[in-house]
Amino acid sequence: MNSGMPALSHTEQQEAADRIHKLMEQGMSSGEAIALVAAEIRANHTGGHIQVLFDDEDENENEKQIDKQNEE
């Protein structure tokens, strides 16, 4: 899967991580905190984007093939 993701500076990345930690300290789960901060970044980011390729599906297919070979 291809995805255009905001290109964040190191400072912006650190601010996002700090915000996630702060939300977690307030009782929010890590998944919720990450999702919230990611949504905020996507909504407010005005800088460039980078293309990212997620190949989780390929890894899952490889694992299935290995499992199938091990069964034989």
Buried (B, 14 or more C-beta within 10 A) or exposed (E): EEEEEBEBEEEBEEBBEEBBEEBBEEEBEEEEBBEBBBEEBEEEBEEEEEEEEEEEEEEEEEEEEEEEEEEE
